[in-house]
Amino acid sequence: MTAFPRVLQGHGTENDFVVLPDPDGTVWAGDRLDAATVRRLCERRAGLGGDGVLRLVRSAHVPDAPQVLGEDLGRCEWFMDHRNADGSYAEMCGNGIRLFLHALIAEGLLDRAACAEGVLVGTRGGPRRVGAAADGGYWVDMGPAREFGRGAAELDGRSFPGLAVSMGNPHLAALTDVDVGSLDLTTPPLFDADLFPEGVNVELVNVVEPGAHIRLRVFERGVGETRSCGTGACAAAYTALRSEGVTVGTVVVDVPGGRLSVQVTPGTTILSGPAVLVSTGTLCPEWLAA
Ligand SMILES: N[C@@H](CCC[C@H](N)C(=O)O)C(=O)O
């Protein structure tokens, strides 16, 4: 391993990540970035702290990239190697992929002007196009929201019925009249394991303006409550539109960490929002070795 592995920290609407540049797969090769190391990096007191880890790596150096990208492998130079804070893998991360592109640009690995039309990035949910927007933020073509049933989350002794939606990763988006700001999300919501055998991200959603503006809180699989979730914003926007009997529209999504915009079209979903880098530095070898 390089003596001092480079590290960055940043967030998208306060969904925060430890970012590990590893373009040629040499820094974190093999099982160096195992689940225990991810958990240590994400630990907020004894580590750096984050909701997850993003490794900036070329697809050619990711052992499972051929399997998850198939014939798109050659079209995706870069791969978002994302982990949840508990060390688990997720198929997709909507806030993370904006920060991923922002960090590639900041590290000089891509030119911002060349990213205006979007760059195809490999993820474990398949390829996603992500681009640099004129306002300094980023947009992501997230693919279509796919409904796969109805379920309910049990929280605070109450049941919150919602729509099961896949954005590559699983979501339960529950519209409710209960003020989401009043909910206790310190303990995981209960859910139907038959409907969500791989676990689920749960969004509790208040409609601010029907079909146009929602507010949500989220409990993420593999993390806990986070300040934002990009895939969750897409699932919730889709659910809010469906409740109005429409399947297209643009929805402003307020999350505890800021504001996202979700455009649902007949064929896909476009997520837009900021990405912010907070710090850059190096990991101390003695901490890593401890
Ligand atoms: N915060 C992310 C989603 C990260 C993955 C999720 N916890 C899962 O396990 O599916 C986002 O912005 O989409």
The ligand as a MOL file (V3000), in Angstrom:
LIG
                    3D

  0  0  0     0  0            999 V3000
M  V30 BEGIN CTAB
M  V30 COUNTS 13 12 0 0 0
M  V30 BEGIN ATOM
M  V30 1 N -27.5670 7.7300 0.2240 0
M  V30 2 C -27.6390 7.0890 -1.0210 0
M  V30 3 C -28.0740 5.6430 -1.0210 0
M  V30 4 C -26.9740 4.7510 -0.4480 0
M  V30 5 C -27.2880 3.2790 -0.5100 0
M  V30 6 C -28.3870 2.8360 0.4130 0
M  V30 7 N -28.0700 3.0180 1.7960 0
M  V30 8 C -28.6930 1.3570 0.1440 0
M  V30 9 O -28.1890 0.4780 0.8680 0
M  V30 10 O -29.4060 1.0710 -0.8180 0
M  V30 11 C -28.2950 7.9280 -2.0930 0
M  V30 12 O -28.0420 9.1430 -2.0770 0
M  V30 13 O -28.9660 7.4090 -2.9820 0
M  V30 END ATOM
M  V30 BEGIN BOND
M  V30 1 1 1 2
M  V30 2 1 2 3
M  V30 3 1 2 11
M  V30 4 1 3 4
M  V30 5 1 4 5
M  V30 6 1 5 6
M  V30 7 1 6 7
M  V30 8 1 6 8
M  V30 9 2 8 9
M  V30 10 1 8 10
M  V30 11 2 11 12
M  V30 12 1 11 13
M  V30 END BOND
M  V30 END CTAB
M  END
